Amino acid sequence: MAGSEKNTEQPVRAGLEKLSGRVERITFVNEDNGYTVVAVKVPGRRETVTAVGHLASPRAGEFIEMEGFFADTPKYGPQFHVQNHRLSPPRTEPALKKYLGSGLIKGVGPVLAGRLVDKFGEKTLDILEAAPERLTEVPGLGALRRETIINAWRQTQGLKRLLSFLAEFGLGAAVGMRILRRYGEEAEAVVREDPYRLAYEIDGVGFVTADKAARSLGLAPDSPQRLEAALLFALSRAADEGHVYLPEQELLPTAREIVPEAASADLKSALARLILESRVKSEPQAEPGAVEVYLPRLHRAENWVAQDLLSILRAKPAVEVPRPEKALDWAEKTLGLSLSPGQRQAARLALEHKLLVITGGPGTGKTTITRIITAIFGAVKARIALVAPSGRAAKRLGEATGLTAKTVHRLLEYAPQAGGFMRGPNNKLEVDLLLVDEASMVDIQLMNSLTGALPHQARLIMVGDRDQLPSVGPGRVLADLMESGVAAVARLTDIYRQAGGSQIIRAAHQVNQGLFPESSPDRDRGDFYFLEENDTAAALKKIVYLVTEKIPAKLGVDPLEDIQVLTPMHSRDLGTEQLNRALGEALNPSGGPPLMRFGRRLTRGDRVMQLRNNYQKEIFNGDSGRVSKIDFEGRELTVDFDGRPVLYDFDDIDELTLAYAITIHKSQGSEFPVVVIPLTTGHHIMLRRNLLYTALTRARRFVVLIGSAEAVRRAVSAAGEQLRHSRLAAKLSGC
């Protein structure tokens, strides 16, 4: 059976020596870059050798041949630094039992590994590879489990070969799994043909690593393919930052920073080739000869959204509301509400216009108007669809209106097998009114999916807070609609009724006005407090105390279910990484043996969040739950999402992250009973008014803002949104 190889044909270089032996145990693995520390039993040496380097996902029991050098480290002593290596599966029965029982194959633990090796001896791996039907000879192994083992073995070997290939470029198992998911069985062939695709198609790779792979595969530094890849990577990175396109005069210098040795003329020629081959799309600027450059998917999305919205505006509405003023009187009486003049005007616009944006901060009555609108259109038998970008936002919308509300993906009927939405231009939604809540979260591609599925006779109402953070994905849809001049806009500014007594609401509006938020004057019964603490270590201790003891005792809330820490960043002091470690240890100290995978440490009872949409599991980016079970033998982890258990293979848990603390960006569309917000000057690159405003408006009942007063002042003084390149407003207005 073939082993996993890496540079095995190279001769031993001067100053390097060869060692070989059996992998005894894996001490450390960085799943992102493959850096691994292993203990190797080398024949003739009494002590195991500590070997370090970028290794191809070794397993206990494997045989490893290494080329490298010894070096002493003050902390860890002598280590063998591996430059090249070859991994081979074990052949002796004890090593085979350790190898197969190490978690290599889903469904095979130490006990079953022993039974397999006892039955087939040194031929066990050959049986799995070439004659898996012989597993019927193992007593007590049912048909379903046999099939699971066979499939898992084949997947394992495919991944093993890919990881061996990727290890040469410093890519570990976490990235390897993403590559395998994206390209499937053709993964290695795709990477060999165009390694630069990794830079702009796979999260966590980047141009430097893809460039290293390309050099190793023989691509020249001045190859046209490399310059084209730098331009595509620059556009992809710009999309990650929210831009729909980049002007040529920004794109070329950005690409030059990626490949500084490239001549400007060569980059311009590379851009011309990409445009000619339709690998990017361009539109002329006002400046003669200059163009705006799009990734094709974003160009299509922006153009189609503009076309669909203009078609909706031109079409006669399917349902009209006769005598709007009487309809509003009826709705107020029926629902027991009393609208202010501003609210009444907003509701009237919904009855009169095909396209409407309703925007306002917390406590300004957006929910009240939504209830009025849905009641009136329901009374005239309109077919109404209520939708929000996140599951939590959809749930709140449904509770507020008493109607069914869905996520965008459920409304548009995403089909995993088809790889897309079943609803679209050729299979329109059967609705007369579509109301989209939390519309600030909608990016240009999601908007394209919605408008493409919406009949032109339908009305579209977008409800959101213009002052919150913009969508994570590219575009500024809500802002563009408001600025286009083609959509009716209702701006709500007055704070109503019980919201007027909330210091959280007042603090949010103060931040939005550029003022330092004031703590509640009542120390015992207030709902917003700022605690100044400039020492980050002390602030961390106070946050843990607030979450685990002080706030639960004060409010009678469950710290695991009701309190959410929101922070600007992942790394640095008081980022999600540090906070999750501290809070996890305090809130879940006895969750059982931990699962270590892809740089994550998860235990039973941990609070986790989904990081990307998984349509097969019907779990979406931002959904949170609790780890309820870890099955080490079956290589499965179960997460409870609001009472629904969802299974994850160990190879899929890079989709999850600890969620005792999450970023403010990840909190968009969600609300929590209690929010704790750390803010320090170390977060300086993220300190903006809309960031703090968004964090404050995530809380329903209680907020503690803790950290540096200077950081808060910097945040509230940083007005205005960061520039995003988008042409939607101009395309709607015809400019």
Secondary structure, DSSP 8 states (H G I E B T S, - for coil): ---EEESTTS---TT-EEEEEEEEEEEEE-TTT-EEEEEEE-TT-SS-EEEEEE-S---TT-EEEEEEEEEEETTTEEEEEEEEEEEE---SHHHHHHHIIIIISTT--HHHHHHHHHHHGGGHHHHHHH-GGGGGGSTT--HHHHHHHHHHHHHHHHHHHHHHHHHTTT--HHHHHHHHHHHGGGHHHHHHH-TTHHHHHSTTTHHHHHHHHHHHTT--TT-HHHHHHHHHHHHHHHHHTT-SEEEHHHHHHHHHHHSTTS-HHHHHHHHHHHHHTTSSEEEE-SSTT-EEEE-HHHHHHHHHHHHHHHHHHHS--S---SSHHHHHHHHHHHHT----HHHHHHHHHHHH-SEEEEEE-TTSSHHHHHHHHHHHHHHTT--EEEEESSHHHHHHHHHHHTS-EEEHHHHTTEETTTTEES-BTTB----SEEEESSGGG--HHHHHHHHHHS-TTSEEEEEE-TTS---SSS--HHHHHHHHSSSEEEEE----GGGGG-HHHHHHHHHHTT------S-TTT-SEEEEE---HHHHHHHHHHIIIIIHHHHH---HHHHEEEEES-SSSTTSHHHHHHHHHHHH-TT--S-EEETTEEE-TT-EEEE-S-BTTTTB-TT-EEEEEEEETTTTEEEEEETTEEEEEEGGGGGGEEE-SEEETGGGTT--EEEEEEEE-GGGGGG--HHHHHHHHTTEEEEEEEEE-HHHHHHHHH--S-------HHHHHHT-
